[in-house]
């Protein structure tokens, strides 16, 4: 499961963090960074993501056990990503982020 989380992190988090803090460039268009409700660092956002994932996953000995299939973990990961990173944004930028 740890390897799956590492893959999901590399797939989603750097892109989202860059979009929030740095903005993006599309062709000749420069898109500004997104606005946060309160000041945060990229480490704060990743910590929020980890805390939310921890709260959503059942204990290893729980019935039913935590999902181990990558597609199930990815759905959970995306849900947590949207609420942890996207939840820190002002309303107008939440729509952009999603």
KEKE-3310 file (N, C-alpha, C; in steps of 0.2 Angstrom, whole numbers, plus 5000, padded with zeros to 4 digits):
npx = (5004:5010:5018:5009:5003:5014:5016:5004:5005:5016:5010:5000:5001:5013:5009:4997:5001:5010:5002:4993:5002:5011:5005:5001:5007:5000:5003:5004:4997:4997:4993:4988:4993:4983:4972:4973:4963:4968:4985:4996:5008:5017:5020:5011:4999:5002:5003:4990:4983:4989:4984:4970:4969:4973:4963:4952:4955:4952:4958:4972:4968:4954:4937:4928:4944:4957:4956:4966:4968:4974:4965:4954:4961:4965:4954:4950:4961:4960:4948:4952:4963:4956:4948:4958:4968:4961:4951:4957:4957:4950:4933:4930:4942:4941:4933:4941:4951:4945)
npy = (4994:5006:5009:5012:5023:5032:5032:5039:5051:5056:5058:5067:5077:5086:5093:5099:5107:5116:5122:5129:5137:5143:5146:5144:5141:5142:5140:5155:5161:5167:5160:5166:5162:5153:5159:5158:5155:5157:5161:5148:5135:5124:5113:5113:5110:5097:5090:5092:5084:5071:5069:5069:5058:5048:5048:5044:5031:5014:5005:4993:4981:4981:4977:4979:4977:4989:4997:4989:4989:4999:5007:5009:5015:5027:5034:5037:5045:5056:5061:5065:5074:5084:5090:5093:5101:5109:5114:5124:5135:5151:5154:5157:5152:5139:5133:5134:5126:5113)
npz = (5000:5003:4993:4983:4988:4987:4973:4970:4976:4969:4957:4958:4969:4967:4955:4959:4970:4964:4955:4964:4971:4962:4950:4933:4916:4900:4884:4878:4888:4905:4920:4935:4952:4964:4976:4994:5008:5021:5026:5020:5019:5007:5014:5025:5017:5012:5024:5029:5019:5022:5035:5033:5025:5033:5043:5035:5031:5036:5051:5050:5055:5054:5050:5036:5029:5025:5008:4995:4982:4968:4961:4970:4980:4974:4971:4984:4988:4979:4983:4996:4992:4986:4996:5006:5000:4991:4999:5006:4999:4992:4988:4974:4968:4971:4962:4951:4954:4956)
capx = (5000:5014:5021:5003:5003:5020:5014:4998:5008:5020:5006:4995:5003:5017:5006:4992:5005:5013:4996:4991:5007:5015:5000:5003:5008:4997:5004:5006:4993:5000:4988:4991:4992:4976:4972:4972:4959:4973:4992:4998:5014:5016:5021:5004:4994:5003:5001:4982:4981:4990:4979:4963:4969:4974:4956:4948:4957:4951:4964:4973:4964:4947:4933:4932:4951:4958:4957:4973:4968:4976:4959:4951:4965:4966:4947:4950:4966:4958:4944:4956:4966:4952:4946:4963:4971:4956:4947:4960:4956:4944:4928:4931:4947:4940:4930:4946:4955:4942)
capy = (5000:5012:5010:5015:5030:5035:5034:5044:5057:5059:5059:5072:5083:5092:5097:5103:5112:5121:5126:5133:5142:5146:5147:5140:5144:5138:5143:5162:5164:5166:5160:5167:5157:5153:5162:5154:5159:5159:5159:5141:5133:5118:5108:5113:5107:5090:5088:5091:5078:5065:5069:5067:5051:5044:5048:5040:5024:5010:5002:4987:4975:4982:4973:4976:4980:4995:4995:4988:4990:5005:5012:5011:5020:5033:5037:5040:5050:5061:5064:5069:5079:5090:5093:5096:5107:5114:5117:5130:5141:5156:5151:5158:5148:5132:5131:5133:5120:5107)
capz = (5000:5004:4986:4979:4990:4984:4966:4969:4978:4963:4951:4959:4973:4964:4950:4962:4974:4959:4953:4969:4974:4957:4944:4927:4909:4895:4878:4880:4894:4911:4925:4942:4958:4967:4983:5000:5013:5026:5023:5021:5015:5004:5019:5028:5013:5012:5031:5029:5015:5025:5041:5030:5022:5040:5046:5031:5031:5042:5054:5046:5057:5054:5045:5031:5029:5020:5001:4993:4975:4967:4959:4976:4984:4970:4972:4991:4987:4975:4987:5001:4989:4984:5002:5010:4996:4988:5005:5009:4994:4992:4984:4967:4966:4972:4956:4946:4956:4954)
cpx = (5004:5017:5015:5003:5008:5018:5009:5001:5012:5016:5002:4998:5007:5014:5001:4996:5007:5007:4993:4996:5011:5011:5003:5004:5005:4998:5007:5002:4997:4994:4991:4990:4985:4977:4969:4967:4964:4980:4993:5005:5013:5016:5014:4999:4995:5001:4993:4980:4983:4986:4972:4964:4969:4967:4951:4949:4955:4958:4965:4970:4957:4944:4928:4939:4952:4958:4964:4973:4969:4970:4955:4954:4965:4959:4948:4955:4964:4953:4947:4960:4962:4950:4952:4966:4966:4952:4951:4960:4950:4939:4929:4937:4946:4937:4936:4950:4952:4941)
cpy = (5006:5014:5014:5022:5035:5037:5039:5051:5060:5061:5065:5078:5088:5096:5102:5109:5118:5125:5131:5139:5146:5148:5142:5144:5140:5142:5150:5165:5162:5166:5161:5162:5158:5156:5158:5158:5161:5157:5151:5140:5126:5112:5107:5109:5099:5087:5087:5085:5072:5064:5066:5060:5046:5043:5044:5033:5020:5007:4995:4981:4975:4978:4978:4980:4986:4993:4994:4989:4997:5010:5014:5016:5027:5037:5041:5046:5056:5065:5069:5075:5085:5094:5096:5102:5112:5117:5123:5136:5145:5152:5151:5153:5140:5129:5129:5127:5113:5105)
cpz = (5000:4997:4982:4981:4987:4977:4965:4971:4972:4957:4952:4963:4970:4960:4954:4967:4970:4957:4958:4971:4968:4951:4939:4921:4904:4889:4880:4886:4900:4916:4932:4947:4961:4974:4988:5005:5019:5024:5025:5017:5012:5009:5023:5024:5013:5019:5031:5025:5019:5031:5038:5028:5028:5043:5042:5030:5037:5045:5050:5048:5057:5049:5042:5031:5024:5013:5000:4985:4973:4965:4965:4980:4980:4971:4979:4991:4984:4980:4993:4998:4988:4991:5006:5006:4994:4994:5008:5004:4995:4987:4977:4964:4967:4966:4951:4948:4955:4947)
residu = (UNK:UNK:UNK:UNK:UNK:UNK:UNK:UNK:UNK:UNK:UNK:UNK:UNK:UNK:UNK:UNK:UNK:UNK:UNK:UNK:UNK:UNK:UNK:UNK:UNK:UNK:UNK:UNK:UNK:UNK:UNK:UNK:UNK:UNK:UNK:UNK:UNK:UNK:UNK:UNK:UNK:UNK:UNK:UNK:UNK:UNK:UNK:UNK:UNK:UNK:UNK:UNK:UNK:UNK:UNK:UNK:UNK:UNK:UNK:UNK:UNK:UNK:UNK:UNK:UNK:UNK:UNK:UNK:UNK:UNK:UNK:UNK:UNK:UNK:UNK:UNK:UNK:UNK:UNK:UNK:UNK:UNK:UNK:UNK:UNK:UNK:UNK:UNK:UNK:UNK:UNK:UNK:UNK:UNK:UNK:UNK:UNK:UNK)
# end
